[in-house]
Amino acid sequence: MGLPLDRYEQPTDRVSAYAQIDIPDDQDRWAAALDCVQSIGARLQRLVSENLIESPQMDIAVAFPSSAVMRSLVIPAQLTAAAGEAGMEIGISIYLSSDA
């Protein structure tokens, strides 16, 4: 993909390989995610069509403060459209965080 991997796991007989590209914290995350998806979308589609990778997924991490009752998240339409065009699923991971 031409981007640094944040995490990579080798495939096993039970699990496919796993690679993660992280979006930097020093900029607008939505804009950075959109730039990333747009820059690698065509390559992802080619890799999927050649059966070199399984379905790609964008994982959006959400912090959930321990004192909160609920948390909502709005994903920009441009990002969801770009992800869909690239054949990416969107997953949301929720992490309990401290109130500090």
Rosetta silent file (secondary structure, phi, psi, omega in degrees, C-alpha in Angstrom):
SEQUENCE: MGLPLDRYEQPTDRVSAYAQIDIPDDQDRWAAALDCVQSIGARLQRLVSENLIESPQMDIAVAFPSSAVMRSLVIPAQLTAAAGEAGMEIGISIYLSSDA
SCORE:     score description
SCORE:     0.000 S_00000001
   1 L     0.000  -17.374 -178.928    0.000    0.000    0.000 S_00000001
   2 L    80.818   11.893  178.845    2.980    2.300    0.392 S_00000001
   3 L  -120.801  148.444  179.093    1.937    3.251    3.940 S_00000001
   4 L   -67.869  139.571  177.542    3.577    2.228    7.223 S_00000001
   5 L   -85.725  135.744  175.172    1.844   -0.601    9.052 S_00000001
   6 L   -84.318  -31.047 -177.409    0.830    0.012   12.635 S_00000001
   7 E  -156.051  142.430  175.942    0.245   -3.704   13.212 S_00000001
   8 E  -145.022  136.170  177.251    0.663   -6.918   11.240 S_00000001
   9 E  -127.244  129.813  178.524   -0.165  -10.520   12.156 S_00000001
  10 L   -66.327  149.545  177.094    0.912  -13.518   10.100 S_00000001
  11 L   -71.055  152.248  173.653   -1.826  -15.879    8.922 S_00000001
  12 L  -122.973 -178.159  179.379   -2.367  -19.161   10.735 S_00000001
  13 L   -69.622  -14.879 -179.846   -4.340  -22.245    9.763 S_00000001
  14 L  -110.983  -18.529 -172.873   -7.407  -20.723   11.506 S_00000001
  15 L  -133.332  139.005  176.022   -7.004  -16.967   10.918 S_00000001
  16 L   -71.577  162.841  175.220   -6.226  -14.832    7.885 S_00000001
  17 L   -61.719  155.102 -177.748   -3.374  -12.339    7.949 S_00000001
  18 E  -134.595  128.980  176.123   -4.159   -9.003    9.558 S_00000001
  19 E  -132.567  139.719 -177.832   -2.638   -5.631    8.700 S_00000001
  20 E  -128.911  131.108  174.052   -3.519   -2.272   10.220 S_00000001
  21 L  -108.633  124.982 -177.509   -2.716    1.215    8.950 S_00000001
  22 L   -93.691  145.567  175.385   -3.104    3.886   11.610 S_00000001
  23 L   -92.092  127.679 -178.260   -4.385    7.406   10.978 S_00000001
  24 L   -59.193  148.263  179.842   -2.118   10.020   12.619 S_00000001
  25 L   -83.668   -9.571 -170.978   -3.454   11.924   15.645 S_00000001
  26 L   -89.229   13.392  179.615   -1.884   15.227   14.626 S_00000001
  27 L  -147.639  177.726  176.999   -4.511   16.210   12.059 S_00000001
  28 L   -61.641  112.588 -174.085   -8.250   16.116   11.376 S_00000001
  29 H   -62.864  -38.849  179.820   -8.886   12.376   11.662 S_00000001
  30 H   -64.407  -45.176  179.437  -11.903   12.325    9.350 S_00000001
  31 H   -64.580  -40.421  179.441  -10.017   14.196    6.614 S_00000001
  32 H   -66.335  -39.192  177.884   -6.958   11.976    7.125 S_00000001
  33 H   -65.069  -42.155  178.125   -9.102    8.833    6.947 S_00000001
  34 H   -61.899  -46.109  177.609  -10.740   10.084    3.748 S_00000001
  35 H   -58.321  -43.379 -179.436   -7.328   10.835    2.202 S_00000001
  36 H   -63.123  -49.863 -179.373   -6.101    7.364    3.180 S_00000001
  37 H   -60.556  -43.423  179.879   -9.142    5.545    1.759 S_00000001
  38 H   -65.505  -33.994 -177.637   -8.993    7.552   -1.460 S_00000001
  39 H   -77.086  -26.719 -177.181   -5.266    6.870   -1.875 S_00000001
  40 H  -113.190   -3.696 -174.829   -5.477    3.083   -1.387 S_00000001
  41 H   -55.752  -47.806 -178.159   -9.041    2.297   -2.513 S_00000001
  42 H   -65.322  -38.063  178.372   -8.206    1.214   -6.071 S_00000001
  43 H   -67.230  -38.393  177.090   -5.320   -0.981   -4.852 S_00000001
  44 H   -62.034  -44.673  179.444   -7.579   -2.608   -2.265 S_00000001
  45 H   -59.273  -42.827  179.504  -10.168   -3.383   -4.935 S_00000001
  46 H   -63.940  -44.761 -179.719   -7.488   -4.976   -7.141 S_00000001
  47 H   -63.105  -38.347  177.537   -6.109   -7.082   -4.267 S_00000001
  48 H   -67.754  -44.877 -177.864   -9.620   -8.302   -3.390 S_00000001
  49 H   -65.190  -27.685  177.791  -10.462   -9.090   -7.025 S_00000001
  50 L   -91.566    9.531  179.847   -7.241  -11.103   -7.341 S_00000001
  51 L    56.311   32.177  177.862   -8.109  -12.971   -4.097 S_00000001
  52 L   -90.026  -23.596  173.933   -4.905  -11.719   -2.475 S_00000001
  53 L  -138.570  159.925  173.657   -6.775  -10.232    0.489 S_00000001
  54 L   -85.900 -171.509 -177.138  -10.188  -10.670    2.034 S_00000001
  55 L   -59.121  124.294  177.204  -12.663   -7.847    2.498 S_00000001
  56 L   -73.561  154.814 -179.046  -10.928   -4.736    3.874 S_00000001
  57 E  -137.886  136.867  170.882  -12.383   -3.013    6.902 S_00000001
  58 E   -96.444  121.184  179.561  -12.081    0.479    8.319 S_00000001
  59 E  -103.133  122.001  179.189  -12.172    0.266   12.108 S_00000001
  60 E  -105.386  117.246 -179.401  -13.239    3.452   13.875 S_00000001
  61 E   -86.434  135.837  179.759  -12.208    3.562   17.523 S_00000001
  62 E  -127.304  124.014  175.142  -14.504    5.353   19.961 S_00000001
  63 E   -80.549  136.617  179.566  -13.536    6.190   23.545 S_00000001
  64 E  -123.518  101.037 -178.762  -16.379    5.669   26.013 S_00000001
  65 E   -59.013  141.701 -175.820  -15.754    7.430   29.343 S_00000001
  66 L   -62.037  -23.835  179.711  -16.664    5.271   32.336 S_00000001
  67 L   -89.611   -4.477 -177.051  -19.018    7.953   33.693 S_00000001
  68 L   -78.189  151.785  176.667  -20.931    8.339   30.419 S_00000001
  69 L   -95.800  -34.244  178.814  -24.411    6.994   29.873 S_00000001
  70 L  -154.145  166.175  178.213  -24.232    7.017   26.072 S_00000001
  71 L  -148.571  135.068  177.103  -22.029    8.079   23.192 S_00000001
  72 L  -118.168  163.075 -177.758  -22.918    8.853   19.601 S_00000001
  73 L  -148.384  133.435  175.666  -20.762    9.133   16.518 S_00000001
  74 L  -115.315  121.340  178.076  -21.404   10.624   13.093 S_00000001
  75 L   -94.933  126.723 -178.342  -19.213    9.381   10.266 S_00000001
  76 L   -56.430  139.586 -177.823  -18.927   11.910    7.425 S_00000001
  77 H   -58.084  -38.870  179.624  -20.857   10.929    4.286 S_00000001
  78 H   -60.670  -38.857 -179.474  -17.804   11.463    2.052 S_00000001
  79 H   -69.703  -44.223  179.274  -15.834    8.944    4.111 S_00000001
  80 H   -64.890  -37.260  178.154  -18.578    6.308    4.101 S_00000001
  81 H   -65.609  -44.752  179.783  -19.034    6.772    0.342 S_00000001
  82 H   -63.847  -40.930  178.052  -15.295    6.432   -0.334 S_00000001
  83 H   -63.508  -43.371  178.385  -15.105    3.349    1.877 S_00000001
  84 H   -62.383  -42.648  178.111  -18.078    1.816    0.081 S_00000001
  85 H   -62.878  -30.682  179.246  -16.562    2.522   -3.325 S_00000001
  86 L   -85.085   -2.292 -179.652  -13.368    0.799   -2.166 S_00000001
  87 L    77.909   21.333 -177.901  -15.383   -2.231   -0.980 S_00000001
  88 L   -90.554  138.488  168.643  -14.518   -1.569    2.663 S_00000001
  89 E   -83.423  156.235  175.960  -16.707   -2.543    5.566 S_00000001
  90 E  -116.098  121.740  176.996  -16.877   -0.081    8.467 S_00000001
  91 E  -111.963  151.188  177.570  -16.466   -1.431   11.981 S_00000001
  92 E  -123.222  122.620  177.006  -16.722    0.544   15.200 S_00000001
  93 E  -105.001  129.334 -178.559  -14.650   -0.462   18.237 S_00000001
  94 E  -110.561  127.369 -177.289  -15.697    0.991   21.566 S_00000001
  95 E  -119.587  127.571  175.673  -13.116    1.308   24.322 S_00000001
  96 E   -69.083  131.481  179.532  -13.863    2.110   27.946 S_00000001
  97 E  -128.319  163.064  177.001  -11.711    5.018   29.078 S_00000001
  98 L   -74.595  165.590 -178.373  -11.142    6.859   32.307 S_00000001
  99 L   -78.567  -13.336 -175.701  -12.898   10.162   32.910 S_00000001
 100 L   -69.927    0.000    0.000   -9.634   12.121   33.086 S_00000001
